[in-house]
Amino acid sequence: MKVVITGGSGFVGSFLTRHFLARGDRVTGVGRSLEHRLGGEDGFTWISADTTRGGAWQESIARADLVVNLAGKNILSRWTPAVKEEIWNSRVLTTENVVSALAADRKPLLLSASALGFYGDRGEETLTEESASGDDFLAGVCVDWEARASAAVEKGCRVVIMRFGVVLGRNGGALGKMVPVFKAYMGGPMGDGQHWLPWIHINDLAGAVDFFLENEEIRGPVNFCSPGSVRQGEFAAALGRVLHRPAVMPAPAWVVRMMMGEVGRAFLASTRGIPERLGTAGFAFRFPTIQGALNDLLS
């Protein structure tokens, strides 16, 4: 199978690249980085390109059997107007370019990223794929992002929208930023720790991708989060237990908002997502609980 991954040098993109190569697939990664850490691997090709602009990189999309669209600027910075524009462009314009390059005669499967930020701050509400979108900046980006990906249906392609929760994996991602803080005895909950934090083990993420390849009836948005939802304080306590460190140094909400601005408010948002479509389709999570996931990743 010919696989193209946009945003291929990121945390999830690099993991899925290794995953597909191990399956024996041929993988083309596309992204802004000049080089990729897997450069030289058999079956792997890297294309350095700005995917917000059309170009020769789109030829790889036209030849693909599977396109995994992950491109997007990291949101972990203060959201100035210029940064907001980059966040939107990197996701929405890239997706427009991906869809325009899809070959209607091949009808590839498009797996396009989104986020559980689609739902916004919803308190205690349980959120399935049928729930309405939120009304903040990140929710608006997700709505536009998903709409551009869904346009591929008009070309006869099957489209699955992957609404990611916090992806937990080794040597990067969210844990890569949190573990050093906890090891330095400075870890703890954000705010009062009562807001819901959707998460998924990266091996379950890859397993769900394989599940889509085997189950062609799955289409549209899918919540990529574990069924074992936890509050942020519970997450901090579980991480402390695995690292044998206390989790008693809270970051007060007012400090988070003062230091991080609008993105800080996004981190304090409560999103109680559940993977209803994966569950209904029969997907079995290997890591349904936060303690089991963290034990696997950090013990």
C-alpha positions in Angstrom: 0.0 0.0 0.0 1.2 3.5 -0.8 0.8 5.8 2.2 1.3 9.5 2.3 1.5 11.3 5.7 1.4 15.1 5.9 2.9 16.4 9.1 5.0 13.3 8.9 7.9 14.6 11.1 5.7 15.3 14.1 5.2 13.1 17.1 2.2 11.1 15.7 3.4 11.3 12.1 6.8 9.7 13.0 5.1 7.0 15.0 2.7 6.1 12.2 5.5 6.2 9.7 7.3 3.5 11.6 4.1 1.6 12.1 3.3 1.5 8.3 6.9 0.6 7.4 6.7 -2.3 9.8 3.6 -3.5 8.0 5.6 -3.5 4.7 3.9 -0.4 3.2 5.7 2.3 1.3 5.5 5.6 3.0 6.0 9.1 1.8 6.2 11.8 4.5 5.6 15.5 3.7 6.4 18.4 6.0 8.4 21.6 6.6 11.4 19.9 8.1 14.4 19.7 5.8 15.1 16.1 6.8 13.4 13.3 8.6 14.9 11.1 11.3 13.9 8.0 9.3 15.6 9.2 6.1 17.3 6.3 4.4 14.9 3.6 5.7 13.8 1.1 3.1 10.3 2.1 1.7 10.4 5.6 3.1 10.6 8.9 1.1 10.7 12.3 2.6 9.5 15.5 0.8 10.3 18.8 2.4 7.5 21.3 1.5 5.2 24.0 2.8 1.9 22.2 2.5 -0.1 25.4 2.9 1.0 26.0 -0.7 0.4 23.9 -3.7 3.4 22.3 -5.4 5.1 19.2 -6.6 4.5 17.5 -3.3 0.9 17.0 -4.3 1.9 14.5 -6.9 2.5 12.0 -4.1 -1.1 12.5 -2.9 -2.4 11.7 -6.4 -0.6 8.3 -6.3 -1.6 7.3 -2.8 -3.9 4.5 -1.6 -4.1 6.0 1.9 -3.5 9.7 3.0 -3.0 10.5 6.6 -3.4 14.3 7.0 -1.7 15.4 10.3 -0.2 18.8 9.4 -0.7 21.6 11.8 1.3 24.1 13.7 1.8 23.3 17.4 -0.7 25.2 19.5 1.6 25.5 22.5 2.5 29.2 22.2 0.8 32.4 23.1 -2.0 33.0 20.6 -1.2 36.3 19.0 -3.2 37.2 15.9 -0.2 36.1 13.7 0.0 32.7 15.6 -3.7 32.2 15.2 -3.4 32.7 11.5 -0.6 30.2 11.3 -2.6 27.6 13.3 -5.6 28.0 11.0 -3.5 28.1 7.7 -1.4 25.1 8.6 -4.5 23.0 9.1 -7.1 24.3 6.7 -5.0 25.4 3.7 -3.0 22.1 3.9 -6.2 20.1 3.9 -7.6 22.1 0.9 -4.4 21.2 -1.0 -4.5 17.6 0.0 -8.1 17.2 -1.1 -7.5 19.0 -4.4 -4.7 16.6 -5.2 -6.7 13.4 -4.4 -7.1 11.2 -7.5 -10.8 10.5 -8.1 -10.0 7.4 -10.1 -8.0 5.9 -7.2 -10.5 6.9 -4.4 -7.9 6.7 -1.6 -8.9 6.6 2.0 -8.4 10.0 3.7 -7.7 9.9 7.5 -7.7 13.6 8.5 -6.8 14.9 11.9 -8.9 17.1 14.0 -9.1 17.5 17.8 -11.6 17.0 20.6 -11.2 20.8 20.9 -14.0 20.7 18.3 -16.5 20.5 21.3 -15.0 23.4 23.3 -15.4 23.8 27.0 -18.5 21.7 27.9 -18.2 21.0 31.7 -19.7 17.7 32.7 -21.5 17.0 29.4 -20.7 13.7 27.8 -19.6 14.3 24.2 -20.1 11.8 21.4 -19.4 12.3 17.7 -23.0 13.6 17.4 -22.5 16.4 19.8 -22.4 20.0 18.5 -19.2 22.0 18.1 -18.1 24.6 20.6 -17.8 28.4 19.9 -14.2 29.2 20.8 -11.2 29.7 18.5 -9.9 26.1 18.6 -13.4 24.8 18.0 -13.8 27.1 15.0 -10.5 25.9 13.5 -11.6 22.3 13.9 -15.0 23.0 12.2 -13.2 24.6 9.2 -10.5 21.9 9.2 -13.1 19.1 9.1 -15.2 20.7 6.5 -12.3 20.9 4.1 -11.5 17.2 4.6 -15.1 16.2 4.1 -15.1 17.8 0.7 -13.1 14.7 -0.5 -16.4 12.7 -0.3 -17.4 14.5 -3.5 -14.5 12.7 -5.2 -15.8 9.4 -4.1 -13.2 9.0 -1.3 -14.0 7.6 2.1 -13.1 10.1 4.8 -12.5 9.5 8.5 -12.0 12.5 10.7 -9.8 11.7 13.7 -10.7 13.9 16.6 -7.6 13.4 18.8 -7.5 13.8 22.5 -4.1 14.1 24.2 -1.9 11.5 22.6 0.3 9.7 25.1 3.5 8.0 23.9 7.2 7.6 24.8 9.8 10.3 24.1 7.6 13.1 23.0 4.2 14.6 22.8 2.4 15.7 26.0 4.4 13.3 28.3 7.7 14.6 26.9 6.8 18.0 28.4 5.2 16.8 31.6 7.6 14.0 32.8 10.5 16.4 33.5 8.3 18.7 35.5 7.1 15.8 37.7 10.6 14.3 38.1 11.7 17.7 39.4 9.0 17.4 42.1 7.0 20.3 40.6 4.1 18.3 39.1 0.5 18.7 40.0 -3.0 19.5 38.6 -3.8 22.5 36.5 -6.5 24.8 38.0 -8.7 22.9 40.4 -8.0 19.6 38.5 -11.8 19.0 38.0 -11.9 19.5 34.2 -12.1 16.4 32.0 -9.0 15.4 30.0 -9.5 13.1 27.0 -6.5 11.0 26.2 -5.4 8.0 24.1 -2.3 5.7 24.2 -0.4 6.0 20.9 -0.6 2.3 20.3 -4.4 2.4 20.5 -4.2 5.3 18.0 -2.3 3.2 15.6 -4.6 0.2 16.3 -7.6 2.4 15.4 -6.0 3.4 12.1 -5.6 -0.3 11.2 -9.1 -0.9 12.3 -10.4 1.7 9.8 -8.5 -0.1 7.0 -10.3 -3.4 7.9 -13.8 -1.8 8.4 -14.9 0.2 5.4 -18.2 1.1 6.9 -16.6 3.6 9.3 -16.8 7.1 8.0 -17.0 10.7 9.3 -15.9 12.0 12.7 -14.4 9.5 15.3 -13.4 10.5 18.8 -9.8 9.3 19.3 -9.9 9.0 23.1 -9.9 6.2 25.6 -13.1 5.1 27.2 -11.5 5.6 30.6 -12.0 9.4 30.8 -10.3 11.1 33.8 -10.3 14.5 35.3 -7.0 16.4 35.1 -6.3 16.0 38.8 -6.7 12.2 38.4 -4.3 12.2 35.5 -1.7 14.2 37.5 -2.1 11.8 40.4 -1.7 8.7 38.2 1.4 10.2 36.6 2.9 10.9 40.0 2.3 7.3 41.1 4.1 5.9 38.1 7.1 8.3 38.5 7.1 7.9 42.3 6.8 11.6 42.7 4.2 13.8 44.5 1.6 15.5 42.4 0.8 18.3 44.9 2.1 21.4 43.1 -1.0 22.9 41.4 -0.8 25.5 38.7 -3.6 27.9 39.8 -6.1 28.7 37.0 -5.3 32.5 37.2 -1.6 31.8 36.8 -2.2 29.6 33.8 -4.4 32.2 32.2 -2.0 35.1 33.0 1.1 33.2 31.6 -0.5 31.6 28.6 -3.3 33.9 27.7 -6.1 32.4 25.5 -4.3 29.1 25.0 -4.2 28.7 28.8 -8.0 28.9 28.9 -8.0 26.1 26.3 -5.9 23.9 28.5 -8.4 24.5 31.4 -11.4 23.6 29.2 -13.4 20.5 30.2 -14.0 18.0 27.4 -15.6 14.7 28.4 -15.3 12.9 25.1 -16.1 9.2 24.7 -15.2 7.0 21.7 -18.8 6.0 20.9 -18.2 5.1 17.2 -15.1 3.0 17.9 -16.9 1.2 20.7 -20.0 0.6 18.6 -17.9 -0.8 15.7 -16.2 -3.2 18.1 -12.7 -1.7 18.5 -10.9 -3.1 21.5 -8.7 -0.7 23.4 -5.4 -2.2 24.7 -5.1 0.6 27.2 -8.5 1.7 28.4 -7.3 3.0 31.8 -4.9 5.9 32.5 -2.9 3.9 35.1 -2.4 1.0 32.7 -1.4 3.4 29.9 1.1 5.3 32.0 2.5 2.0 33.5 3.2 0.8 30.0 4.8 4.0 28.7 6.9 5.0 31.8 7.6 2.0 34.0 
